[in-house]
Amino acid sequence: MEVLSSVASLGIPVRGYDEEVLAGLIGQLKPDKIFITEISETEYRKLPDSAFYHSIGKRSGAVVIPAGADNERFEKFKKEYTAENLSSPELTIKKNMLDLIDDTIFNYLAQYWKGPDTINSEVTDSLFRAKHKLFSSVFFELENGSWDERYRSVLDEIKKGNPTDRSVILSAVESRYWFKDHLNLLK
């Protein structure tokens, strides 16, 4: 099973990695199913037929299965946790430090990304893996409740779709490492 980063999740245009390139990569893999981790079934149904997620299914002949989580639930948890737990100066400093690290990682990656090989690389995955490990060590409950739990629920949706070795998971660039690290849970 292959995990690819979506174009939409990059936040910036990257020369050499647009919807056409991603569609070509998916086509080369000849998937039977494409699991979209960024949007839910409800969001998918609201998209126009011309939307990229609809077109990749038609172009590849694969079944597209939206497996995204209810982001409102996780954003609510994050907002409530932040309101309750970031009232001390020490915790505010920690949060600001993590925000600075996050900005630094994205600034570096924006310079590093040149196309599919750099976006879908172990370098990119390693930086995001390290970021989330650090975030977890500073704010475990927040990271667990808003990151790990979100993607565990997405993984549960993927399981319901009965993925095969030919299936493709299309994820946000930042969560690609997470799905790669947890593929064994799909078997």
N, C-alpha and C positions, 0 to 999 in steps of 0.2 A: 504494500500500500504506500502510495506517495502522498506527501504533504507539501502543498505549494502555498506560497504567500499570495494573497490577493493584491490587486492593483489599488483598489479603493483604500486599503488600510495603510498605505505608505504615507499619506498626508501631503506628499509632494510629487510632482511628476518626475519620473526617472527615465532618462533617455535609454531606450532599449528594453523597457519593460512597461508596455501598455496592454490594453485589453486584447489587441491582436496577437501580441507575443504570447501572452498567457493562454489565449485560446489555442494557439499553435502548440504550445507545450502540452496542454491537456489533450489535444488531438493526437499527438505522438504517443501518448501513454495508452490510448484506446481504452479508456475506463468504461466499466459497466455502470458505475454510480459515481456521482460527484456530490460530496457532502459539503454544504456551505455552512461554515460555523459562525458567520457574522450576522446572519439574519434568521428570524424565526419564520415558521410557516405562515403566520399572519402577515408579516412584513413582505414575504415573498409573493403572496397572493395579491398584494396591493401594487406590486411593480408592474409597469407597462410591459407588454409582450416584447418590446424592443430592448428591454433592459439586458445588460450583459449576462446576468445569471440565467435568464431564460434562453438567451442565444447560445450559450456554451453547451447546454443540453441538446439543443437542436443540431448544432454543428458537430458535436462529438458522437451523437447517437446514444449518449448516456442518460440515465435517469438522474435528475437533479433533486437532491433531498435537502431542504433547508433544515439545519439542525441547531440553529442559534438559540441562545437562552433568552429568557425574559429579562432584558437588561435593566428595566425599571426596578425590579426587585433588588438587584445587586447595587445599583446606584443609590437606592434608598438606604441600604445597609451602610454603604460607604459614607453617605452624607450624615447619617445618624451617628456612626462611629466617630467621625471627624468632629462633629459638634460636641459629643460627650467626652472625648479623650484628648483633644488638642488644645485644652485650655491653659496648660502650664507653659511657661517660657521654654523649658527644656524640650518638651515635645514639639513645640512650634519650630524650634531650631532644627530638630531632627527631620521634621517634615520639609523644611526649607532646604536642608542638605540633600535629601532624597530628590527633591524637585530639580536641584542643580545637577545632580548626577544624571537624572532622566534627560534633561536638556542637552547635556554633554554627549550622552550616548547617541541621541538623535542627530545632533550636529555632526558627529563623526560619521555616522552611517550615511547621512545625506551626501557626504563627500566620497564615501567608499562605494556606494551603490552605483553600478554602471550597467546593470542588466540582470537577467534571470540568475546567472551563476553567482553573483555577489549578493543579491537579495535572498535567494534560497541557499545560503551558504552556512557552514558551521561557524564562521566568524560572526555573522549576524545572530545566529541562534545562541552562541556562547555569550555574547554581550547581553542579550535579553535574559538568558538563564541566570547570569551573574547578577543582573539588576534585580530580578525577582527574589533571588536568594538573599541579597542584601536587604531588600524591602521587608522580607519575611523575618529577618533577624531583628529588625528595628520595630516593626509593627506586625507581629505575627497574626493577631486576630483580624486585622484589617486585610492583610494579604490573603489569608486563608478564606475569609468570608466574601471578599470581592473578586478574587482572582481564581484560586483553586476551586472553590465551590462552583463558580460560574462555569469553568471549563469541565468540571466533572459532570455537571448537568448536560453540557453539550455532548460529552462523550457518551452519556446514557442515551441521548437522542440518536447518535450515530449507531450505537449498538442495536437500537430498535430497527434501524434500516438494513440490518444484516450485511455489513460491509464484507467485501471479498478482497483477495490479494490484488485484484485489478481496480479496486475503488481508489478514488482520489479525494483527499480532504483539502478543501480550499479554506485557508484560515487567514486571520490578520497576521501581518508580518511579525508582530511582537509575540503572538501566541503559537507560532509555528513550532518552536522548540518544545513547548508543552505537549502538543499533540504527538510529536515525534518521540518524546520521552515516555509517553503513555500508550503507545500503539499496542504494547503487549496486553493491555487490559481489554482490548477488543476481541481477543481470541478466546 
